[in-house]
Amino acid sequence: MLNHPKKILTIILVILFVWPSLGFSQVTEQMLRAAYLGKFTKLIYWPDSSRTDSVFQIAVLGDAKFAQLLTQTYADQKINDQDVIVFQAQGVQDLAGSEMVFIAETSTSAVKKVLTYTEHLPILTVAATPG
């Protein structure tokens, strides 16, 4: 059995050294953000009148790499029984029709612009910055 400390230590060391070589990658903060954005949507109610498309649109403002990661994450998944489209927004004028906006820009003025634009719209805004 495994009641000998040296055997247990050997097994732990083997696992620690072999595990990374098995092809398992480390989960990054960005990957967790991408996964949780979809989870947030289960807690939100969008008025039926706001759903005119058969797709769930996520706009990303400020981070092209994160937009790519979201596209990969939701390529074969649905949010609220809708196919997901992720796109890179160049400014607030591109946010119309989105159900969610991820604000990756760190400037508070960018966040304020988005919040002002979306204030009366059924758009979930998520920012990577505090406040």
C-alpha positions as CSV (number, residue, x, y, z in Angstrom):
1,M,0.0,0.0,0.0
2,L,1.0,3.7,0.1
3,N,1.8,3.9,3.7
4,H,5.5,4.6,3.1
5,P,6.3,8.3,2.9
6,K,9.0,7.8,0.3
7,K,6.6,6.1,-2.0
8,I,4.0,8.9,-1.6
9,L,6.7,11.5,-2.2
10,T,7.8,9.7,-5.3
11,I,4.3,9.5,-6.7
12,I,3.7,13.2,-6.0
13,L,6.9,14.1,-7.8
14,V,6.1,12.0,-10.8
15,I,2.7,13.5,-11.1
16,L,4.1,17.1,-10.8
17,F,6.7,16.4,-13.5
18,V,4.6,14.3,-15.9
19,W,1.3,16.3,-15.7
20,P,2.5,19.3,-17.7
21,S,3.9,17.1,-20.4
22,L,0.5,15.4,-20.9
23,G,-0.7,18.5,-22.9
24,F,-2.7,20.2,-20.2
25,S,-2.3,23.9,-20.4
26,Q,-2.4,26.3,-17.6
27,V,-5.6,28.3,-17.3
28,T,-5.0,32.0,-17.6
29,E,-6.9,34.9,-16.1
30,Q,-8.2,35.8,-19.6
31,M,-9.5,32.3,-20.1
32,L,-11.4,32.5,-16.8
33,R,-12.8,35.8,-17.8
34,A,-14.0,34.4,-21.1
35,A,-15.7,31.5,-19.4
36,Y,-17.4,33.6,-16.7
37,L,-18.8,36.1,-19.2
38,G,-21.1,33.3,-20.4
39,K,-22.0,32.4,-16.9
40,F,-23.0,35.9,-16.1
41,T,-25.6,35.8,-18.8
42,K,-27.6,33.1,-16.9
43,L,-28.2,35.6,-14.2
44,I,-29.5,38.4,-16.5
45,Y,-32.9,38.9,-17.9
46,W,-33.1,40.7,-21.3
47,P,-36.5,42.0,-22.3
48,D,-38.1,40.0,-25.1
49,S,-38.4,43.3,-27.1
50,S,-34.6,43.6,-27.1
51,R,-34.1,40.2,-28.8
52,T,-34.4,40.9,-32.5
53,D,-31.6,38.6,-33.7
54,S,-31.1,34.9,-33.4
55,V,-27.5,35.6,-32.2
56,F,-26.1,36.8,-29.0
57,Q,-23.6,39.6,-29.7
58,I,-20.6,40.3,-27.5
59,A,-18.7,43.5,-28.3
60,V,-15.2,43.8,-27.0
61,L,-13.8,47.3,-26.6
62,G,-10.1,47.6,-26.4
63,D,-8.4,44.2,-26.6
64,A,-8.2,42.3,-29.9
65,K,-6.6,39.3,-28.3
66,F,-9.4,38.9,-25.8
67,A,-11.9,39.2,-28.6
68,Q,-10.1,36.3,-30.3
69,L,-10.2,34.3,-27.2
70,L,-13.9,34.9,-26.7
71,T,-14.5,33.9,-30.3
72,Q,-12.7,30.6,-29.8
73,T,-14.4,30.0,-26.4
74,Y,-17.9,30.5,-27.8
75,A,-17.4,29.1,-31.3
76,D,-19.5,26.0,-30.7
77,Q,-21.5,27.2,-27.7
78,K,-24.8,29.0,-27.3
79,I,-25.8,31.7,-24.8
80,N,-29.5,31.9,-24.0
81,D,-30.1,29.4,-26.8
82,Q,-28.5,31.8,-29.3
83,D,-25.4,31.4,-31.4
84,V,-22.6,33.8,-30.2
85,I,-20.9,36.4,-32.3
86,V,-18.0,38.3,-30.8
87,F,-16.7,41.4,-32.5
88,Q,-14.1,44.1,-31.9
89,A,-15.8,47.5,-31.3
90,Q,-14.0,50.6,-32.4
91,G,-16.1,52.9,-30.3
92,V,-19.5,53.3,-28.6
93,Q,-21.2,53.7,-32.0
94,D,-20.5,50.0,-32.7
95,L,-22.3,48.8,-29.6
96,A,-25.9,49.0,-30.9
97,G,-27.4,45.5,-31.1
98,S,-25.1,44.0,-28.6
99,E,-26.3,42.1,-25.6
100,M,-23.0,42.3,-23.8
101,V,-20.0,44.7,-23.9
102,F,-16.7,43.8,-22.4
103,I,-14.6,47.0,-21.8
104,A,-11.0,46.0,-21.8
105,E,-9.7,49.6,-22.0
106,T,-8.4,50.8,-18.7
107,S,-9.2,54.5,-19.0
108,T,-12.1,55.7,-16.9
109,S,-13.2,58.0,-19.7
110,A,-13.7,55.0,-22.0
111,V,-15.8,53.2,-19.3
112,K,-17.8,56.4,-18.7
113,K,-18.5,56.8,-22.4
114,V,-19.8,53.2,-22.7
115,L,-21.9,53.5,-19.5
116,T,-23.4,56.7,-20.7
117,Y,-24.2,55.2,-24.1
118,T,-25.7,52.0,-22.7
119,E,-27.6,53.6,-19.8
120,H,-31.1,52.9,-21.2
121,L,-30.2,50.0,-23.4
122,P,-30.6,46.3,-22.6
123,I,-26.8,45.7,-22.8
124,L,-24.8,44.1,-20.0
125,T,-21.5,46.0,-19.5
126,V,-18.5,44.3,-18.0
127,A,-15.3,46.1,-17.4
128,A,-11.8,44.8,-16.6
129,T,-11.1,47.8,-14.4
130,P,-12.3,48.5,-10.9
131,G,-15.1,50.9,-10.3
